[in-house]
């Protein structure tokens, strides 16, 4: 089994808001991966005393533990439990009803000798390579399908779209959001490789269109996650004005995280 993990902040003087881990049970049977992309807070505040990195570390740590220690609990239920645990850690001190309370996108995958489970919530990506070499992307595309006019301001997003019907969902303070995630189960023999990417790393495909998802996985296999992140950074630097990015981007550089696992 081969696993590789890279996580790099978008700016050297700003903390990385992503989280990533790989869990391997002591039994040696199976494993799990967790990738979170913390949502950068607005300058106007979040109603919370804690930073986004604090939140992603708490939620990611809980998910790493629970995906391994509770192998028979479905991933949506695991996410629900992890959100509840994280919320309880700061409910007494913070306003968790605030629309910008610390939150994150989520990718989970867990494999055992007989199956591979997955969960995706919001705009990070999970790539799945089948036994035949075909590559598919598991995406929660609700945010991407919203008209750009609806995303014009933070106030419009927070009032009408963030964690609301007809909008998009992230892991914040409400455990019930876990039921909104894209989930599935595949036979273990049908999966050869998994790769989880935050949108900062997925820019290579989604924004700069340097290749498709199969090309992306081929790059990860041959050169590793470090090479993908380095290529994204090169593209960002040479296109600082955002003229090449077909769908636009709100930041010149974003936190970029990749977990690659050959099962």
Residue pairs with C-beta under 8 A, 6 or more apart in sequence:
1 31
1 261
1 262
1 263
2 260
2 261
2 262
3 22
3 31
3 33
3 259
3 260
3 261
3 262
4 220
4 224
4 225
4 258
4 259
4 260
5 20
5 21
5 22
5 225
5 257
5 258
5 259
5 260
6 224
6 225
6 226
6 228
6 229
6 256
6 257
6 258
7 16
7 18
7 19
7 20
7 255
7 256
7 257
7 258
8 16
8 229
8 233
8 255
8 256
8 257
9 15
9 16
9 17
9 255
10 200
10 251
10 252
10 253
10 254
10 255
10 256
11 253
15 51
15 53
16 53
16 255
17 37
17 38
17 39
17 40
17 52
17 53
17 56
17 104
17 255
18 35
18 36
18 37
18 38
18 56
18 198
18 200
18 255
18 256
18 257
19 34
19 35
19 36
19 38
19 56
19 57
19 59
19 60
19 104
19 257
20 33
20 34
20 35
20 36
20 60
20 196
20 257
20 258
20 259
21 33
21 34
21 60
21 61
21 63
21 64
21 259
22 31
22 32
22 33
22 34
22 259
22 261
23 31
23 32
23 33
23 34
23 64
23 65
23 67
23 68
24 31
24 68
25 31
25 68
25 71
29 112
29 113
30 71
30 110
30 111
30 112
30 113
31 68
31 110
31 111
31 261
31 263
32 64
32 67
32 68
32 108
32 109
32 110
32 111
33 107
33 108
33 109
33 110
33 194
33 196
33 259
33 261
34 60
34 63
34 64
34 67
34 106
34 107
34 108
35 106
35 107
35 124
35 196
35 197
35 198
35 257
35 259
36 56
36 59
36 60
36 63
36 104
36 105
36 106
36 107
36 171
37 104
37 105
37 122
37 123
37 124
37 198
37 199
37 200
37 255
37 257
38 52
38 53
38 55
38 56
38 102
38 103
38 104
38 255
39 52
39 100
39 102
39 103
39 104
39 105
39 170
40 52
40 251
41 52
41 100
41 102
42 100
42 154
44 154
45 98
45 100
46 98
46 100
46 101
46 102
47 94
47 95
47 96
47 97
47 98
47 100
47 101
48 55
48 90
48 94
48 95
48 96
48 98
48 101
48 102
49 90
49 93
49 94
50 90
50 94
50 102
51 102
52 102
52 104
54 102
55 86
55 102
55 103
55 104
56 102
56 104
58 85
58 86
58 89
59 82
59 83
59 86
59 104
59 171
62 81
62 82
62 85
62 86
63 78
63 79
63 82
63 106
63 108
66 73
66 78
66 81
66 82
67 75
67 78
67 108
67 110
70 78
71 110
71 112
73 81
74 117
74 183
75 108
75 110
75 117
75 118
75 119
75 181
75 183
76 119
76 178
76 179
76 181
76 183
77 178
78 108
79 106
79 108
79 119
79 121
79 171
79 175
79 178
79 181
80 175
80 176
80 178
80 179
81 175
83 171
83 172
83 173
83 174
83 175
83 177
83 178
84 175
87 96
87 173
87 174
87 175
90 96
91 173
94 101
95 101
96 172
96 173
97 173
99 158
99 159
99 162
99 163
100 158
100 162
101 172
101 173
102 172
103 163
103 170
103 171
103 172
103 173
104 170
104 171
105 121
105 122
105 123
105 124
105 170
105 171
105 198
105 199
106 119
106 120
106 121
106 122
106 124
106 170
106 171
106 181
107 118
107 119
107 120
107 121
107 124
107 125
107 126
107 196
107 197
108 117
108 118
108 119
108 120
109 116
109 117
109 118
109 119
109 126
109 194
109 196
109 261
110 116
110 117
110 118
111 117
111 188
111 191
111 194
111 263
112 188
113 188
114 187
114 188
115 185
115 186
115 187
115 188
116 128
116 185
116 186
116 187
116 188
116 190
116 191
116 194
116 263
117 183
117 184
117 185
117 186
118 126
118 128
118 138
118 183
118 184
118 185
118 186
118 194
119 181
119 182
119 183
120 126
120 138
120 139
120 140
120 181
120 182
120 183
121 140
121 169
121 170
121 171
121 177
121 178
121 180
121 181
121 182
122 140
122 142
122 143
122 168
122 169
122 170
122 171
123 139
123 140
123 141
123 143
123 144
123 168
123 199
124 196
124 197
124 198
124 199
124 202
125 137
125 138
125 139
125 196
125 197
125 199
125 202
125 213
126 137
126 138
126 139
126 194
126 195
126 196
126 197
127 135
127 136
127 137
127 138
127 193
127 194
127 195
127 196
127 197
127 213
127 216
127 217
128 135
128 136
128 137
128 138
128 186
128 191
128 193
128 194
129 135
129 191
129 192
129 193
129 194
129 217
130 136
130 190
130 191
130 192
131 189
131 190
131 191
131 192
133 192
134 214
135 213
135 214
135 217
136 213
137 213
138 182
138 184
139 182
140 168
140 169
140 181
140 182
142 167
142 168
142 169
143 168
146 161
146 167
146 168
148 248
150 156
150 157
150 160
150 161
151 157
151 161
157 167
160 166
160 167
161 167
161 168
162 168
162 170
163 169
163 170
163 172
163 174
163 177
169 177
169 180
169 181
170 177
171 177
171 178
188 263
191 263
192 262
192 263
193 217
193 221
193 260
193 261
193 262
193 263
194 259
194 260
194 261
194 263
195 216
195 217
195 220
195 258
195 259
195 260
195 261
196 257
196 258
196 259
197 216
197 257
197 258
198 254
198 255
198 256
198 257
198 258
199 206
199 254
200 232
200 253
200 254
200 255
200 256
200 257
201 225
201 228
201 229
201 232
201 256
201 257
201 258
202 216
203 232
203 235
203 236
203 245
203 249
203 254
203 256
204 210
204 211
204 216
204 219
204 228
204 231
204 232
204 235
205 211
205 212
205 213
205 215
205 216
206 247
207 245
207 246
207 247
207 248
207 249
208 232
208 235
208 239
208 244
208 245
208 246
209 246
210 231
210 235
211 219
216 228
219 227
219 228
219 231
220 227
220 228
220 258
220 260
221 260
221 262
224 260
225 258
225 259
225 260
228 258
229 256
229 258
232 256
233 253
233 256
235 244
236 252
236 253
238 244
239 245
240 252
242 248
242 249
242 252
